[in-house]
């Protein structure tokens, strides 16, 4: 039996200017700060002698591989992303980058920003444009009813505010 797994799709290639800035800052931090530090510690560990039993050397090499892998990913991903910085022509509808306030059937309000999959952060209420809720919200206007199939059953939300930064 084969262990082949097809590559995951990278998601929608859109990003906000803030998200791009965060990714570029992470790339800069990894390449210009972390990698030189780890390289220095690996060379110091290598100078101590036998590398086969040197845990610092082994750990440092592993860290370099992880840093290089992340740098490659960020570089390729930043090349393929499209930064969406323009406001939509119709700001009364929900599009990429919008802050949307929704109210559920129980009267509970929630505010989400629709962002690219690379910026997904539920702690900051940023949801991916590929998520079921965001897909349902795209193109809707104020007071629109949105139904989403959730694992716990169908959920209904009402759009009560739309704002673009």
N, C-alpha and C positions, 0 to 999 in steps of 0.2 A: 504494500500500500504506500502510495506517495505521500510525502509531507508537504507537497506544494500548496501554497496558499496564494491566491491571486492578490496583487497589491490593492490596498484600500484606495478608494477615490479620495482626492485631496479636498473635496468639497468645492463650494462656489468660490471662484478666485477673486473675491471682492474684499476690500479692507478699508477701514476709515483712516484718515490721516493720523489720528492718535494711535491706532493699532500699528500702523507702519512705523511710527516713531519708536514705539516700544520694542518692536522686533529689531529695528536697526540698533537701538541702544543695547539690546541683549547680544546681538552679533558683535558689536564693538567691545563690550565687556568681555565676552568669551575670547575674542581673538587678540585684543591688545592688553588685557589685564590678566585673566585667569590662565590662558595658555602659557605665557612667558613664566608665570610663577610655577606652574606645574612642571614645565620643561626644566627650570632651574633646580627644582627639588629632585627630579629624576636624574639629572646629571650629577648632583651631589651624592645621591644614593648609589649610582653606578660607580663612582670613584671609591666607594668603600670596599670594593672587592667582589667576591662571589655573588653574582646576580641571581643564581638559581634559588638561593635561600634568603634573598633580601626582600622582605615584605614591603618596605617603602618603595623599592624599585618596581615591584610587581603592581602595587596599588597605583603608583604614579603613571605607569604605562597604561593601565586600565582607564584612569582619568583622562589621559591624553586621547585615547580612542573615543571616549564618550564626548569630549569637547569637540574633536574633529568631526564626529558624526553630526552633532547638533549644528556646527558651523556650516557643514555641507547642506543640511536640510534648510537652514535659514537662508542661505545664499540662493539656492534653487527656488525656494518658495517666494522670496522677495522679487525674483526676476519674473515670476509668473503671475503675481498679484496685480490687480488693477485698483488704484486708489480712487475712491469715490469721495470727492470733496465738494462737488457742486450741489447746491440745494435743488430739490426737484421743482419742476415747473408748476406743479399743483401741490402746495404745502398743506392742503386740506385732506390729503390722502396719505396712507402709510406706505412708505418706501424704505429702502435701505438707509440705515443711519438714523432713523427716527426714534425718538423717545415716545413710547405709547403707553398711556394709562388705560388699563382695562378694569372692569368691575365684573365680578362673577355673580351668580344667581343669589348668593347669600349677602351681597352688598360689600364684600371685601374687595378693596382696591389693590392693584399691583401696577408697578411702573417698570417697563422693560425697554431696553434699547436694542434694536435689531442691527447686528453686526456680522462680520464674516466669521467663518468657523475657527480661524486662528485667534480670534479675540474673545471667544466664549469665556464668560466668567459669571457664574450664577451669584456669587457673593456681591457683585456690583450690578446685578440685574441686567446683564448683557446676555442676550440669547442669540444663537446662531440663526442666520437666514435660512439654513437648511432644516431647522426644527419645525415640527408640525404646527406649533402656535404661530411662529413667524410666517410660515407659508400661508396660513389661514388669514393672517392680518394684512399681508401685502395687498395693496390696492383698495383697502377698505377706507371709509371716511368716518367722520364723527357719528356716534349713535348707531353704528353698524353692529349687527349681531354676528358673532363668530362662534362656530361649533368646531370642536376639535375632538378626535378620537383619542382618548387617554387610556392608559392601562387599567384605570379604575372605572372606565366607562366614558360616555360622552360628556363633555364639559361645554358650557356655554359662557361666553364672555361678551361684554358690551364695550365698545370703544368710547371712552369718555374724554380723552384728550390726546392730541398729537402735537409734538413739538420737535423742531429741528435745531440742533446746536449751532 
